[in-house]
């Protein structure tokens, strides 16, 4: 009983806290938050006694929200600036959305006053459509003018964003899509990608292809295109150069280490004898057995195959219009090939358990120099991706 009472107390306190917060939002003019909280509670259980205050709060916030929004709409319309059309359009949409969320809750009965809550519903459809038409015309004209008078890539991007918004609210309006494509094409930054090799080693063709394939890098850069095969009809804005400055590959090494192991192991049993040489027996008359031990020895030979490759490179960004290098960063990567195996001579039982698995491993062929460089390049790709992601051009 005490537990049930405690839960009820916490529930009541939580409800009271929610009501006070909603009332505070209402008093401060944050009608949207007040409406949101009231709807959330009433959707859960509109007939719950503790939710009665939310009905009154929703009724009040709903009416005050309509009054304020329509006053602001009237002011913006009187101002006559077409730049206000987007705000007017969004306000109408918001008013309609609130009505659509309240309507399913009806009827809402206020028990203390013996009446149903009153909500004035208005059909905003005609006003929404009319405003959308005017907004569409304004956006189309504004973006078209900007496209025609653009002096830099940012102008094209602004035009694209206006057209994208227009396409979202009014799909296939006039030539919106074709103008979007034009704005996007002209707003792009084009980057030429080059790889130079100043080392005496050959860069594996597969690694070079992967370093130049920016699609696999997953770089989310909407306004930048990277071209490893430059096109003659494109004026490139920047150059990204990856210069291999050093590739070192160590000789193939096999290091040997010998370990001598000794251990006492059980080797059968013998019967326990007393000092007179007579058999010792237990209480049941059985002869007592004792373990026999002997020392075993094993020579353990451990072999380590080792080969390493290190790559040193530099990535640089150049503004092709000015010919100035913007930034440059060192890049380094290493790949180590190591294979440990072993064999033995003597009694295997003398070996520690951690050495036994090495006896199952055999010597393997060393990777070629080309494979070593490729494997070192795997890490290089991730480092290059991180640098490019941090240094986007727009």
C-alpha positions as CSV (number, residue, x, y, z in Angstrom):
1,X,0.0,0.0,0.0
2,X,2.9,2.4,0.9
3,X,4.5,1.6,-2.5
4,X,1.3,2.4,-4.4
5,X,0.9,5.7,-2.4
6,X,4.6,6.6,-3.2
7,X,4.2,6.0,-6.9
8,X,1.0,8.1,-6.9
9,X,2.7,10.9,-5.1
10,X,5.6,11.0,-7.6
11,X,3.1,10.9,-10.5
12,X,1.2,13.8,-9.0
13,X,4.3,15.8,-8.5
14,X,5.4,15.2,-12.1
15,X,2.1,16.2,-13.4
16,X,2.1,19.4,-11.3
17,X,5.6,20.2,-12.5
18,X,4.5,19.8,-16.1
19,X,1.5,22.1,-15.6
20,X,3.6,24.8,-14.0
21,X,6.1,24.6,-16.8
22,X,3.4,24.8,-19.4
23,X,1.8,27.8,-17.5
24,X,5.2,29.5,-17.5
25,X,5.6,29.0,-21.2
26,X,2.1,30.4,-21.8
27,X,2.8,33.5,-19.6
28,X,6.1,34.2,-21.3
29,X,4.5,34.0,-24.8
30,X,6.1,30.7,-25.8
31,X,2.8,29.4,-27.1
32,X,4.4,26.7,-29.2
33,X,6.0,25.0,-26.2
34,X,2.8,25.3,-24.2
35,X,0.7,23.7,-27.0
36,X,3.3,21.0,-27.5
37,X,3.4,20.0,-23.8
38,X,-0.4,20.1,-23.5
39,X,-1.0,18.0,-26.6
40,X,1.6,15.5,-25.5
41,X,-0.1,14.9,-22.1
42,X,-3.6,14.9,-23.5
43,X,-2.6,12.4,-26.3
44,X,-1.5,10.0,-23.6
45,X,-4.8,10.2,-21.6
46,X,-7.1,13.1,-22.2
47,X,-9.6,11.8,-19.6
48,X,-7.1,11.5,-16.7
49,X,-8.1,13.8,-13.8
50,X,-4.5,15.1,-13.4
51,X,-4.6,16.2,-17.1
52,X,-7.5,18.6,-16.7
53,X,-5.3,21.7,-16.3
54,X,-3.7,20.9,-19.7
55,X,-7.1,21.3,-21.4
56,X,-7.5,24.8,-20.1
57,X,-3.8,25.6,-21.0
58,X,-4.2,24.2,-24.5
59,X,-7.4,26.2,-25.0
60,X,-5.8,29.4,-23.9
61,X,-2.5,28.9,-25.8
62,X,-4.3,27.9,-29.0
63,X,-6.3,31.1,-29.1
64,X,-3.4,33.4,-28.2
65,X,-1.2,31.7,-30.8
66,X,-3.7,32.3,-33.5
67,X,-4.2,35.9,-32.5
68,X,-0.5,36.7,-32.4
69,X,0.4,34.9,-35.6
70,X,-2.4,36.5,-37.6
71,X,-1.4,39.9,-36.3
72,X,2.2,39.3,-37.4
73,X,1.0,38.0,-40.8
74,X,-1.1,41.2,-41.2
75,X,1.9,43.4,-40.4
76,X,4.2,41.5,-42.8
77,X,1.6,41.8,-45.6
78,X,1.1,45.5,-45.0
79,X,4.9,46.0,-45.2
80,X,4.6,44.7,-48.8
81,X,8.1,43.4,-49.0
82,X,8.2,40.1,-51.1
83,X,11.0,38.9,-48.9
84,X,8.3,38.4,-46.2
85,X,6.4,35.9,-48.2
86,X,8.4,32.9,-46.9
87,X,7.7,33.9,-43.3
88,X,4.0,34.4,-44.0
89,X,3.8,31.0,-45.8
90,X,5.5,29.2,-42.9
91,X,3.2,30.9,-40.4
92,X,0.1,29.7,-42.3
93,X,1.5,26.2,-42.4
94,X,2.2,26.3,-38.7
95,X,-1.3,27.4,-37.9
96,X,-2.8,24.6,-40.0
97,X,-0.4,22.0,-38.4
98,X,-1.5,23.0,-34.9
99,X,-5.2,22.6,-35.8
100,X,-4.5,19.2,-37.3
101,X,-2.9,18.1,-34.1
102,X,-5.6,19.4,-31.8
103,X,-8.6,18.2,-33.8
104,X,-8.1,14.4,-33.1
105,X,-8.2,15.1,-29.4
106,X,-11.7,16.6,-29.5
107,X,-14.0,16.6,-27.6
108,X,-12.1,17.8,-24.5
109,X,-14.4,18.2,-21.5
110,X,-13.6,20.6,-18.7
111,X,-15.2,18.9,-15.6
112,X,-15.0,21.8,-13.2
113,X,-16.8,24.2,-15.6
114,X,-19.1,21.6,-17.1
115,X,-18.3,22.4,-20.7
116,X,-16.3,21.3,-23.7
117,X,-13.1,23.3,-24.5
118,X,-13.6,25.7,-27.4
119,X,-11.3,25.9,-30.3
120,X,-11.8,28.2,-33.3
121,X,-10.7,26.3,-36.4
122,X,-10.0,28.2,-39.6
123,X,-9.5,26.9,-43.1
124,X,-6.1,28.3,-44.2
125,X,-5.9,26.3,-47.4
126,X,-6.8,29.1,-49.8
127,X,-4.4,31.5,-48.0
128,X,-1.6,28.9,-48.0
129,X,-2.0,28.2,-51.8
130,X,-2.2,31.9,-52.6
131,X,0.9,32.7,-50.6
132,X,2.8,29.7,-52.1
133,X,2.0,31.0,-55.6
134,X,3.4,34.5,-54.7
135,X,6.4,33.0,-52.9
136,X,7.1,30.7,-55.9
137,X,7.0,33.6,-58.3
138,X,9.3,35.7,-56.0
139,X,11.8,32.9,-55.5
140,X,11.9,32.1,-59.2
141,X,12.4,35.7,-60.2
142,X,15.0,36.4,-57.5
143,X,17.0,33.3,-58.3
144,X,16.8,33.9,-62.1
145,X,18.1,37.5,-61.6
146,X,20.9,36.2,-59.4
147,X,21.9,33.6,-61.9
148,X,22.0,36.2,-64.7
149,X,24.1,38.7,-62.6
150,X,26.3,36.3,-60.6
151,X,29.9,37.5,-60.1
152,X,31.2,34.6,-58.0
153,X,30.4,31.1,-57.0
154,X,28.7,32.1,-53.8
155,X,26.0,33.9,-55.9
156,X,25.4,30.7,-57.8
157,X,25.1,28.8,-54.6
158,X,22.6,31.3,-53.1
159,X,20.6,31.0,-56.3
160,X,20.7,27.2,-56.0
161,X,19.5,27.3,-52.4
162,X,16.5,29.5,-53.4
163,X,15.6,27.2,-56.2
164,X,16.0,24.1,-54.1
165,X,13.6,25.6,-51.6
166,X,11.2,26.4,-54.4
167,X,11.4,22.9,-55.7
168,X,10.6,21.6,-52.2
169,X,7.5,23.6,-51.7
170,X,6.3,23.7,-55.4
171,X,7.8,20.8,-57.4
172,X,8.4,21.3,-61.1
173,X,7.5,25.0,-61.1
174,X,8.4,26.4,-64.5
175,X,12.1,25.8,-65.3
176,X,13.2,25.4,-61.6
177,X,15.1,22.1,-62.1
178,X,17.1,23.2,-65.1
179,X,18.0,26.4,-63.4
180,X,19.0,24.4,-60.3
181,X,21.3,22.3,-62.4
182,X,22.9,25.4,-64.0
183,X,23.4,27.1,-60.6
184,X,24.9,23.9,-59.1
185,X,27.3,23.4,-62.1
186,X,28.5,27.0,-61.9
187,X,28.7,27.0,-58.1
188,X,31.0,24.0,-57.9
189,X,34.7,24.2,-57.0
190,X,36.7,22.0,-59.3
191,X,39.9,20.4,-57.9
192,X,42.6,18.8,-60.0
193,X,44.2,15.9,-58.2
194,X,47.8,15.0,-59.0
195,X,50.2,12.3,-57.7
196,X,54.0,12.7,-57.9
197,X,56.6,10.2,-57.1
198,X,60.0,11.6,-56.1
199,X,61.2,8.3,-54.7
200,X,63.2,5.5,-56.3
201,X,60.4,3.0,-55.6
202,X,57.5,2.1,-57.8
203,X,54.1,3.0,-56.4
204,X,51.7,0.1,-57.0
205,X,49.2,0.9,-59.7
206,X,46.4,-0.4,-57.5
207,X,47.3,2.0,-54.7
208,X,47.6,4.9,-57.1
209,X,44.1,4.2,-58.5
210,X,42.6,3.9,-55.0
211,X,44.2,7.2,-53.9
212,X,42.8,8.9,-56.9
213,X,39.3,7.4,-56.5
214,X,37.6,10.0,-54.3
215,X,34.3,8.2,-54.6
216,X,35.6,5.6,-52.2
217,X,36.7,8.2,-49.7
218,X,33.1,9.0,-48.7
219,X,33.9,12.7,-48.5
220,X,30.6,14.7,-48.1
221,X,31.5,17.9,-49.9
222,X,28.4,19.0,-51.9
223,X,30.1,21.9,-53.6
224,X,33.4,20.3,-54.6
225,X,34.4,17.9,-57.4
226,X,37.7,16.2,-57.5
227,X,39.1,15.2,-60.9
228,X,42.1,12.9,-61.2
229,X,41.7,12.9,-65.0
230,X,41.3,16.7,-65.8
231,X,38.8,17.6,-68.4
232,X,39.8,20.2,-71.1
233,X,36.5,22.1,-70.9
234,X,36.7,22.8,-67.2
235,X,38.6,25.6,-65.5
236,X,40.0,24.2,-62.3
237,X,40.0,26.3,-59.2
238,X,42.4,24.4,-57.0
239,X,45.0,21.6,-57.2
240,X,45.5,18.9,-54.7
241,X,49.0,17.4,-55.0
242,X,50.1,14.2,-53.2
243,X,53.8,14.0,-53.5
244,X,55.6,10.7,-52.4
245,X,58.9,11.9,-51.1
246,X,60.3,8.8,-49.4
247,X,59.6,5.0,-49.6
248,X,61.8,2.8,-47.4
249,X,61.7,-1.0,-47.4
250,X,63.8,-2.9,-44.9
251,X,65.7,-6.1,-45.9
252,X,63.9,-9.4,-45.2
253,X,65.1,-10.6,-41.8
254,X,64.8,-13.9,-40.0
255,X,65.9,-13.7,-36.3
256,X,66.5,-16.9,-34.3
257,X,66.2,-17.3,-30.5
258,X,67.0,-20.5,-28.6
259,X,65.4,-21.3,-25.3
260,X,66.3,-24.2,-23.1
261,X,63.5,-25.6,-21.0
262,X,63.5,-28.1,-18.2
263,X,60.6,-29.5,-16.3
264,X,59.9,-32.3,-13.8
265,X,57.0,-34.5,-15.1
266,X,55.2,-37.5,-13.7
267,X,56.5,-40.7,-15.0
268,X,54.3,-43.5,-13.7
269,X,54.1,-44.5,-10.0
270,X,55.7,-46.8,-7.5
271,X,54.5,-48.5,-4.3
272,X,55.4,-46.8,-1.0
273,X,57.7,-48.8,1.2
274,X,58.6,-48.4,4.8
275,X,62.2,-48.2,6.1
276,X,62.4,-52.0,6.2
277,X,61.3,-52.3,2.6
278,X,57.8,-53.5,3.3
279,X,54.7,-52.3,1.5
280,X,52.8,-49.6,3.2
281,X,49.0,-50.0,3.1
282,X,46.0,-47.8,3.8
283,X,43.2,-48.5,6.3
284,X,41.5,-50.8,3.7
285,X,44.5,-52.9,3.2
286,X,45.4,-51.5,-0.3
287,X,49.0,-50.7,-1.1
288,X,49.7,-47.0,-1.3
289,X,50.9,-45.6,-4.6
290,X,53.2,-42.5,-5.0
291,X,54.0,-40.6,-8.2
292,X,57.4,-41.0,-9.9
293,X,59.0,-37.9,-11.3
294,X,61.7,-37.3,-13.8
295,X,63.4,-34.3,-15.4
296,X,62.8,-33.7,-19.1
297,X,64.6,-31.2,-21.3
298,X,63.8,-29.4,-24.6
299,X,65.6,-27.0,-26.9
300,X,63.1,-24.5,-28.3
301,X,64.0,-22.6,-31.4
302,X,61.9,-19.4,-32.1
303,X,62.1,-17.7,-35.5
304,X,60.8,-14.2,-36.3
305,X,60.4,-13.1,-39.9
306,X,60.4,-9.3,-40.2
307,X,60.0,-6.8,-43.0
308,X,58.9,-3.1,-42.8
309,X,57.9,-0.4,-45.2
310,X,57.6,3.3,-44.5
311,X,56.1,6.0,-46.7
312,X,56.8,9.7,-46.4
313,X,54.6,12.1,-48.4
314,X,53.2,15.6,-48.5
315,X,49.8,16.7,-49.5
316,X,49.4,20.3,-50.6
317,X,46.6,22.6,-51.8
318,X,47.1,25.3,-54.4
319,X,44.9,28.1,-55.5
320,X,45.3,28.0,-59.3
321,X,43.9,31.5,-59.8
322,X,46.8,33.0,-57.8
323,X,49.3,30.2,-58.0
324,X,49.8,30.3,-54.3
325,X,50.0,27.2,-52.1
326,X,47.2,27.4,-49.5
327,X,48.2,24.7,-47.1
328,X,50.5,21.6,-47.0
329,X,50.6,18.7,-44.6
330,X,53.2,15.9,-44.1
331,X,51.9,12.4,-44.4
332,X,53.6,9.2,-43.1
333,X,52.6,5.6,-42.9
334,X,54.2,2.3,-42.0
335,X,53.4,-1.3,-42.5
336,X,55.2,-4.1,-40.6
337,X,55.2,-7.8,-41.7
338,X,56.0,-10.1,-38.8
339,X,55.6,-13.9,-38.6
340,X,56.7,-15.9,-35.5
341,X,57.1,-19.6,-35.7
342,X,59.1,-22.3,-33.9
343,X,60.4,-25.9,-33.8
344,X,62.0,-27.9,-31.1
345,X,64.5,-30.7,-30.3
346,X,64.0,-32.9,-27.2
347,X,61.0,-33.6,-25.0
348,X,58.1,-31.4,-25.9
349,X,56.6,-31.9,-22.5
350,X,59.2,-29.5,-21.0
351,X,57.7,-26.5,-22.9
352,X,55.4,-23.9,-21.3
353,X,51.9,-23.9,-22.6
354,X,52.3,-20.4,-24.2
355,X,55.1,-21.8,-26.5
356,X,53.2,-24.8,-27.8
357,X,51.0,-22.8,-30.3
358,X,54.1,-21.5,-32.1
359,X,55.0,-25.0,-33.1
360,X,51.9,-25.1,-35.3
361,X,53.0,-22.1,-37.3
362,X,55.3,-22.4,-40.3
363,X,57.5,-20.0,-42.2
364,X,55.7,-18.2,-45.0
365,X,56.9,-16.3,-48.0
366,X,57.8,-12.6,-47.4
367,X,55.5,-10.2,-49.2
368,X,56.9,-8.4,-52.2
369,X,58.1,-4.8,-52.0
370,X,55.1,-3.8,-54.1
371,X,52.7,-5.5,-51.6
372,X,54.5,-3.9,-48.7
373,X,54.1,-0.4,-50.2
374,X,50.4,-1.1,-51.0
375,X,49.7,-2.2,-47.4
376,X,51.4,0.9,-46.0
377,X,49.3,2.9,-48.3
378,X,46.1,1.6,-46.7
379,X,46.7,3.8,-43.7
380,X,47.9,6.6,-45.9
381,X,44.5,6.7,-47.6
382,X,42.7,7.2,-44.3
383,X,45.1,10.0,-43.3
384,X,44.6,11.7,-46.6
385,X,40.9,11.5,-46.3
386,X,41.0,13.1,-42.8
387,X,43.2,16.0,-44.2
388,X,40.8,16.6,-47.1
389,X,37.8,16.5,-44.9
390,X,39.3,19.2,-42.6
391,X,40.3,21.4,-45.6
392,X,37.2,21.7,-47.7
393,X,37.5,24.5,-50.2
394,X,34.1,26.2,-49.8
